[in-house]
Amino acid sequence: MNTPVTIGPATLYRGDALAILPHLEGSGFDSVLTDTPYSSGGQFRSDRVQDTRKKYVVTGSSSINLPDFSGDNRDQRAFAYWAALWSGAALHACRPGAVGMFFTDWRQLPASTDYMQAGGWVWRGIVPWCKPDARPQLGRFTAQCEYVIWGTAGAVCADDTAGRIPGFYECIAPRNRVHVTQKPVELLRELLRVVPVGGCVLDPFMGSGTTGVACIQTGRHFVGIELDPVHFDNACERIHDAYRQGLLFDHASEAQEQTRLTLE
Ligand SMILES: C[S@@+](CC[C@H](N)C(=O)[O-])C[C@H]1O[C@@H](n2cnc3c(N)ncnc32)[C@H](O)[C@@H]1O
Protein backbone atom coordinates (compact mmCIF):
# COMPACT_ATOMS: atom_id res chain seq x y z
CA MET A 1 0.00 0.00 0.00
CA ASN A 2 1.30 3.49 -0.90
CA THR A 3 2.01 5.85 1.99
CA PRO A 4 -1.05 8.13 2.30
CA VAL A 5 -0.91 11.88 1.84
CA THR A 6 -2.07 13.87 4.90
CA ILE A 7 -3.56 17.35 4.49
CA GLY A 8 -4.82 18.68 7.84
CA PRO A 9 -7.80 16.46 8.83
CA ALA A 10 -7.71 14.59 5.48
CA THR A 11 -5.83 11.36 4.69
CA LEU A 12 -5.68 10.37 1.03
CA TYR A 13 -4.71 6.94 -0.33
CA ARG A 14 -3.84 6.25 -3.95
CA GLY A 15 -4.75 2.73 -4.98
CA ASP A 16 -7.54 0.21 -5.43
CA ALA A 17 -10.31 0.60 -2.86
CA LEU A 18 -10.78 -3.17 -2.62
CA ALA A 19 -7.12 -3.58 -1.64
CA ILE A 20 -7.02 -0.63 0.79
CA LEU A 21 -10.37 -0.98 2.60
CA PRO A 22 -9.39 -4.15 4.56
CA HIS A 23 -6.51 -2.14 6.11
CA LEU A 24 -9.09 0.38 7.41
CA GLU A 25 -11.22 -2.26 9.14
CA GLY A 26 -12.27 -1.15 12.63
CA SER A 27 -11.45 2.52 12.01
CA GLY A 28 -14.87 3.56 13.34
CA PHE A 29 -15.87 5.90 10.48
CA ASP A 30 -19.07 7.87 11.10
CA SER A 31 -20.05 7.75 7.44
CA VAL A 32 -19.24 6.42 3.97
CA LEU A 33 -20.19 9.03 1.40
CA THR A 34 -19.17 8.01 -2.08
CA ASP A 35 -19.81 8.32 -5.79
CA THR A 36 -18.68 5.04 -7.35
CA PRO A 37 -18.18 4.49 -11.06
CA TYR A 38 -21.81 3.86 -12.15
CA SER A 39 -20.98 1.49 -15.03
CA SER A 40 -23.99 3.05 -16.68
CA GLY A 41 -24.49 5.15 -19.80
CA GLY A 42 -26.18 2.68 -22.15
CA GLN A 43 -28.32 -0.37 -22.64
CA PHE A 44 -25.71 -2.74 -24.00
CA ARG A 45 -22.30 -4.01 -23.03
CA SER A 46 -20.77 -2.13 -25.97
CA ASP A 47 -22.22 1.13 -24.58
CA ARG A 48 -20.90 0.54 -21.10
CA VAL A 49 -17.30 -0.07 -22.13
CA GLN A 50 -17.06 3.27 -23.90
CA ASP A 51 -14.74 6.02 -22.67
CA THR A 52 -16.44 7.84 -19.75
CA ARG A 53 -16.30 11.11 -21.72
CA LYS A 54 -18.40 9.58 -24.50
CA LYS A 55 -20.92 8.29 -21.96
CA TYR A 56 -21.27 11.22 -19.58
CA VAL A 57 -20.28 14.40 -21.45
CA VAL A 58 -22.73 16.28 -23.66
CA THR A 59 -21.41 16.62 -27.24
CA GLY A 60 -19.72 19.98 -27.76
CA SER A 61 -18.98 20.54 -24.05
CA SER A 62 -15.46 21.60 -23.03
CA SER A 63 -15.46 18.72 -20.50
CA ILE A 64 -14.78 16.37 -23.42
CA ASN A 65 -11.06 17.15 -22.86
CA LEU A 66 -11.06 15.96 -19.24
CA PRO A 67 -9.32 12.65 -18.39
CA ASP A 68 -11.18 9.32 -18.60
CA PHE A 69 -11.60 7.40 -15.30
CA SER A 70 -11.32 3.75 -14.25
CA GLY A 71 -13.82 1.06 -13.33
CA ASP A 72 -16.85 2.21 -15.28
CA ASN A 73 -17.16 -0.75 -17.65
CA ARG A 74 -18.75 -3.57 -15.67
CA ASP A 75 -21.87 -5.35 -16.85
CA GLN A 76 -24.85 -5.43 -14.48
CA ARG A 77 -23.96 -8.60 -12.61
CA ALA A 78 -20.28 -7.75 -12.25
CA PHE A 79 -21.18 -4.24 -11.05
CA ALA A 80 -23.52 -5.56 -8.34
CA TYR A 81 -21.02 -8.25 -7.26
CA TRP A 82 -18.06 -5.85 -7.10
CA ALA A 83 -20.10 -3.18 -5.32
CA ALA A 84 -21.32 -5.69 -2.70
CA LEU A 85 -17.64 -6.49 -2.01
CA TRP A 86 -16.48 -2.89 -1.53
CA SER A 87 -19.59 -1.81 0.39
CA GLY A 88 -19.13 -4.79 2.75
CA ALA A 89 -15.48 -3.89 3.29
CA ALA A 90 -16.44 -0.24 3.88
CA LEU A 91 -19.07 -1.31 6.42
CA HIS A 92 -16.40 -3.14 8.43
CA ALA A 93 -14.44 0.12 8.62
CA CYS A 94 -17.42 1.91 10.24
CA ARG A 95 -18.84 2.25 13.75
CA PRO A 96 -22.33 0.94 14.58
CA GLY A 97 -25.00 3.37 13.36
CA ALA A 98 -22.71 4.95 10.73
CA VAL A 99 -24.51 6.36 7.68
CA GLY A 100 -23.79 5.09 4.16
CA MET A 101 -24.63 7.40 1.23
CA PHE A 102 -23.91 6.11 -2.26
CA PHE A 103 -24.60 8.01 -5.50
CA THR A 104 -26.26 6.28 -8.44
CA ASP A 105 -28.36 7.02 -11.53
CA TRP A 106 -31.76 5.74 -12.72
CA ARG A 107 -30.28 2.77 -14.61
CA GLN A 108 -28.32 1.47 -11.65
CA LEU A 109 -30.84 2.34 -8.93
CA PRO A 110 -32.21 -1.23 -8.53
CA ALA A 111 -28.72 -2.79 -8.58
CA SER A 112 -27.50 -0.17 -6.10
CA THR A 113 -30.15 -0.79 -3.46
CA ASP A 114 -29.40 -4.51 -3.88
CA TYR A 115 -25.63 -4.13 -3.50
CA MET A 116 -25.98 -1.88 -0.46
CA GLN A 117 -27.97 -4.58 1.32
CA ALA A 118 -25.75 -7.39 0.03
CA GLY A 119 -22.83 -5.51 1.60
CA GLY A 120 -24.61 -5.67 4.97
CA TRP A 121 -26.03 -2.13 5.20
CA VAL A 122 -29.59 -1.51 6.35
CA TRP A 123 -31.07 0.34 3.35
CA ARG A 124 -33.23 3.23 4.58
CA GLY A 125 -34.10 5.43 1.64
CA ILE A 126 -33.32 7.35 -1.53
CA VAL A 127 -32.47 11.06 -1.74
CA PRO A 128 -33.02 12.51 -5.24
CA TRP A 129 -30.60 15.12 -6.57
CA CYS A 130 -32.49 17.11 -9.21
CA LYS A 131 -30.51 18.94 -11.91
CA PRO A 132 -32.69 21.75 -13.26
CA ASP A 133 -30.36 22.21 -16.25
CA ALA A 134 -30.51 18.54 -17.41
CA ARG A 135 -30.66 18.04 -21.17
CA PRO A 136 -34.31 17.70 -22.26
CA GLN A 137 -35.35 14.67 -24.31
CA LEU A 138 -38.04 15.56 -26.84
CA GLY A 139 -41.23 13.58 -26.34
CA ARG A 140 -39.78 11.71 -23.37
CA PHE A 141 -39.27 12.35 -19.68
CA THR A 142 -36.01 14.15 -18.97
CA ALA A 143 -33.59 12.06 -16.90
CA GLN A 144 -33.24 14.96 -14.51
CA CYS A 145 -32.21 13.24 -11.30
CA GLU A 146 -29.34 11.28 -9.88
CA TYR A 147 -29.89 9.58 -6.53
CA VAL A 148 -28.17 9.02 -3.22
CA ILE A 149 -29.21 5.72 -1.68
CA TRP A 150 -28.66 5.78 2.05
CA GLY A 151 -28.58 3.29 4.89
CA THR A 152 -26.98 2.59 8.23
CA ALA A 153 -24.55 0.14 9.79
CA GLY A 154 -27.22 -1.61 11.87
CA ALA A 155 -29.62 0.39 14.01
CA VAL A 156 -29.78 4.19 13.80
CA CYS A 157 -27.76 5.73 16.61
CA ALA A 158 -30.06 7.95 18.73
CA ASP A 159 -27.19 10.36 19.52
CA ASP A 160 -26.86 11.16 15.81
CA THR A 161 -30.29 12.72 15.35
CA ALA A 162 -29.76 16.45 15.02
CA GLY A 163 -32.48 18.55 13.45
CA ARG A 164 -34.59 18.26 10.32
CA ILE A 165 -32.66 17.44 7.17
CA PRO A 166 -34.30 17.63 3.71
CA GLY A 167 -34.72 14.45 1.61
CA PHE A 168 -34.44 16.18 -1.79
CA TYR A 169 -31.87 18.56 -3.29
CA GLU A 170 -31.85 20.72 -6.39
CA CYS A 171 -28.63 22.14 -7.79
CA ILE A 172 -26.75 22.26 -11.08
CA ALA A 173 -23.63 20.21 -11.84
CA PRO A 174 -20.37 22.20 -11.57
CA ARG A 175 -19.39 24.13 -14.71
CA ASN A 176 -15.61 24.38 -14.31
CA ARG A 177 -14.84 20.81 -13.43
CA VAL A 178 -11.66 18.75 -13.44
CA HIS A 179 -13.46 15.36 -13.37
CA VAL A 180 -16.08 14.16 -15.88
CA THR A 181 -18.57 13.25 -13.15
CA GLN A 182 -17.57 15.83 -10.54
CA LYS A 183 -20.35 16.48 -8.03
CA PRO A 184 -21.36 19.94 -6.71
CA VAL A 185 -19.57 20.69 -3.45
CA GLU A 186 -22.68 22.46 -2.09
CA LEU A 187 -24.65 19.20 -2.47
CA LEU A 188 -21.98 17.25 -0.57
CA ARG A 189 -22.00 19.85 2.20
CA GLU A 190 -25.74 19.38 2.60
CA LEU A 191 -25.47 15.57 2.66
CA LEU A 192 -22.84 15.84 5.40
CA ARG A 193 -25.45 17.28 7.76
CA VAL A 194 -26.28 13.70 8.79
CA VAL A 195 -22.69 13.33 10.06
CA PRO A 196 -21.76 14.92 13.42
CA VAL A 197 -19.38 17.89 13.17
CA GLY A 198 -15.91 16.53 13.99
CA GLY A 199 -16.88 13.05 12.71
CA CYS A 200 -14.86 11.12 10.15
CA VAL A 201 -16.07 10.37 6.60
CA LEU A 202 -14.73 7.75 4.18
CA ASP A 203 -14.95 8.11 0.38
CA PRO A 204 -13.38 5.03 -1.32
CA PHE A 205 -13.90 6.52 -4.85
CA MET A 206 -13.07 10.15 -4.28
CA GLY A 207 -12.34 11.21 -7.89
CA SER A 208 -11.36 14.88 -7.74
CA GLY A 209 -11.98 14.94 -3.98
CA THR A 210 -15.32 16.79 -3.75
CA THR A 211 -16.38 14.89 -0.60
CA GLY A 212 -13.05 15.81 1.00
CA VAL A 213 -13.46 19.49 0.11
CA ALA A 214 -16.95 19.50 1.68
CA CYS A 215 -15.60 17.77 4.81
CA ILE A 216 -12.85 20.35 5.24
CA GLN A 217 -15.30 23.21 4.71
CA THR A 218 -17.74 21.87 7.31
CA GLY A 219 -15.39 20.59 10.03
CA ARG A 220 -15.39 16.83 9.38
CA HIS A 221 -12.35 14.55 9.11
CA PHE A 222 -11.89 12.75 5.80
CA VAL A 223 -10.27 9.59 4.41
CA GLY A 224 -10.31 9.24 0.62
CA ILE A 225 -9.14 6.59 -1.86
CA GLU A 226 -8.60 7.04 -5.61
CA LEU A 227 -7.09 4.67 -8.17
CA ASP A 228 -6.13 7.01 -11.03
CA PRO A 229 -3.01 9.13 -10.43
CA VAL A 230 -4.34 12.12 -12.37
CA HIS A 231 -7.54 12.27 -10.32
CA PHE A 232 -5.63 11.59 -7.11
CA ASP A 233 -3.38 14.58 -7.80
CA ASN A 234 -6.40 16.79 -8.54
CA ALA A 235 -8.02 15.66 -5.26
CA CYS A 236 -4.85 16.52 -3.31
CA GLU A 237 -4.78 19.97 -4.89
CA ARG A 238 -8.47 20.74 -4.30
CA ILE A 239 -8.40 19.48 -0.71
CA HIS A 240 -5.22 21.41 -0.02
CA ASP A 241 -6.85 24.61 -1.34
CA ALA A 242 -9.93 24.00 0.83
CA TYR A 243 -7.71 23.41 3.87
CA ARG A 244 -5.87 26.70 3.27
CA GLN A 245 -9.20 28.52 3.06
CA GLY A 246 -10.57 26.94 6.27
CA LEU A 247 -14.15 26.44 7.46
CA LEU A 248 -16.97 28.03 5.49
CA PHE A 249 -18.68 30.72 7.53
CA ASP A 250 -22.22 29.35 7.20
CA HIS A 251 -21.16 25.94 8.56
CA ALA A 252 -18.96 27.18 11.41
CA SER A 253 -21.90 27.38 13.82
CA GLU A 254 -23.28 23.97 12.80
CA ALA A 255 -21.63 22.14 15.71
CA GLN A 256 -23.33 24.43 18.24
CA GLU A 257 -26.63 23.99 16.41
CA GLN A 258 -26.27 20.17 16.41
CA THR A 259 -25.53 20.20 20.15
CA ARG A 260 -28.50 22.47 20.86
CA LEU A 261 -30.91 20.28 18.86
CA THR A 262 -29.63 17.10 20.47
CA LEU A 263 -30.14 18.53 23.94
CA GLU A 264 -33.67 19.85 23.24
C1 LIG B 1 -17.68 8.79 -10.26
S1 LIG B 1 -16.02 9.14 -9.94
C2 LIG B 1 -16.06 10.15 -8.46
C3 LIG B 1 -16.17 11.63 -8.77
C4 LIG B 1 -16.17 12.48 -7.52
N1 LIG B 1 -17.40 12.38 -6.80
C5 LIG B 1 -15.89 13.94 -7.83
O1 LIG B 1 -16.72 14.80 -7.48
O2 LIG B 1 -14.85 14.21 -8.43
C6 LIG B 1 -15.41 7.60 -9.34
C7 LIG B 1 -13.92 7.54 -9.18
O3 LIG B 1 -13.56 6.25 -8.68
C8 LIG B 1 -12.29 5.90 -9.20
N2 LIG B 1 -12.12 4.44 -9.12
C9 LIG B 1 -12.58 3.51 -9.97
N3 LIG B 1 -12.27 2.27 -9.54
C10 LIG B 1 -11.62 2.44 -8.38
C11 LIG B 1 -11.05 1.51 -7.42
N4 LIG B 1 -11.12 0.20 -7.62
N5 LIG B 1 -10.48 2.02 -6.32
C12 LIG B 1 -10.42 3.37 -6.11
N6 LIG B 1 -10.91 4.28 -6.98
C13 LIG B 1 -11.51 3.82 -8.09
C14 LIG B 1 -12.30 6.43 -10.62
O4 LIG B 1 -11.00 6.63 -11.13
C15 LIG B 1 -13.12 7.73 -10.46
O5 LIG B 1 -12.27 8.85 -10.34
The ligand as a Gaussian input file, in Angstrom:
#p B3LYP/6-31G(d) Opt

LIG

0 1
 C      -17.678000       8.785000     -10.259000
 S      -16.022000       9.135000      -9.935000
 C      -16.061000      10.151000      -8.463000
 C      -16.170000      11.629000      -8.771000
 C      -16.167000      12.481000      -7.520000
 N      -17.400000      12.376000      -6.797000
 C      -15.889000      13.941000      -7.825000
 O      -16.720000      14.804000      -7.475000
 O      -14.849000      14.215000      -8.427000
 C      -15.409000       7.601000      -9.344000
 C      -13.915000       7.540000      -9.182000
 O      -13.560000       6.254000      -8.677000
 C      -12.285000       5.898000      -9.202000
 N      -12.122000       4.442000      -9.120000
 C      -12.580000       3.511000      -9.967000
 N      -12.270000       2.270000      -9.540000
 C      -11.615000       2.441000      -8.382000
 C      -11.054000       1.511000      -7.423000
 N      -11.121000       0.200000      -7.616000
 N      -10.477000       2.019000      -6.316000
 C      -10.422000       3.373000      -6.107000
 N      -10.913000       4.284000      -6.982000
 C      -11.512000       3.823000      -8.094000
 C      -12.304000       6.429000     -10.622000
 O      -11.002000       6.633000     -11.133000
 C      -13.121000       7.730000     -10.462000
 O      -12.272000       8.853000     -10.338000

